Amino acid sequence: MAYNLLKGKKGIIFGALDENSIAWKTAQACHAEGAELVLTNAPIALRMGTINKLAEEINAPVIPADVTITEDIENLLTKSMEHFGGGVDFILHSIGMSINVRKGIHYTENNYEFTHKGLDISALSLHRVLATAMKMDAINEWGSVVALTYIAAQRVFPDYNDMTDNKAYLESIARNFGYQYGVKKNVRVNTISQSPTRTTAGSGVKGFDGFISYAEKMSPLGNATAQECANYCVSLFSDLTKMVTMQNLFHDGGFSFTGVSQAVIEQMEK
Ligand code: NAI
């Protein structure tokens, strides 16, 4: 059911790879709530993915941008502003990648070139997008920027590898840039810390099946789905959450504040 929460708003969605992607579901949810969108992803992902299907469905142009390249972000923002005839009201950063994770390299043996690349893509990219947008004055007054993160930024999940450090850095940027952009233009910046979710990036983590069912058993409400995350993003892009900024917001069915659940105790007693 739609409430027109984003009527008249314009947004950029990074990271819709396929229909499992959190960004894909968020784009659909924003469209249903009345927003106009631009979709973007890395050129290689555009070749591999099925983004054109989504673009047609929600009537949005697709503008390629590798988030590690400043000129790509400048081009994306210029073209988006031309398309919308002005600045944007919201941005979703739904991007994550670790080569160490992909190649199964243990945390204690990380290859630092891979670490640098993963950090650049997964965390510094938020700074790059915000800094470029600020220079170009691409985000409207009271705009809202959301990036997706995971609780491994605060607690140890060994198989999450160097993505834990990337997420800690990402959350820190959201806080610090949130301050700067808030003072400058009332733009707010938050991260959503989402439950494990079956997507291309999520399933790449070693032992993901055990991981996701453990979280399901530990969360009083169960794991939050990608669709539910999309709905939460809509609320943060809307004017109903206007004074929320610089926060890391857990969207995890209560996992983050549960010490142990009855379901897990019963499992241990078997
Ligand atoms: P996904 O694999 O569908 O999305 C990741 C996206 O990052 C892809 O669209 C990919 O093309 C994009 N990307 C990678 N390198 C890029 C580059 N150089 N430039 C531009 N885009 C690039 O997976 P998912 O799960 O939807 O991931 C979205 C976000 O949610 C990520 O930040 C992820 O860490 C976060 N997250 C995911 C969870 C999960 O269990 N799936 C749990 C908590 C957070």
Boltz pocket constraint, residues with backbone or C-beta under 6 A from the ligand:
constraints:
  - pocket:
      binder: B
      contacts: [[A, 14], [A, 15], [A, 16], [A, 17], [A, 18], [A, 20], [A, 21], [A, 22], [A, 23], [A, 41], [A, 42], [A, 45], [A, 65], [A, 66], [A, 67], [A, 68], [A, 93], [A, 94], [A, 95], [A, 96], [A, 97], [A, 121], [A, 148], [A, 149], [A, 150], [A, 192], [A, 193], [A, 194], [A, 195], [A, 196], [A, 197], [A, 198], [A, 199], [A, 200], [A, 201], [A, 202], [A, 203]]
      max_distance: 6.0
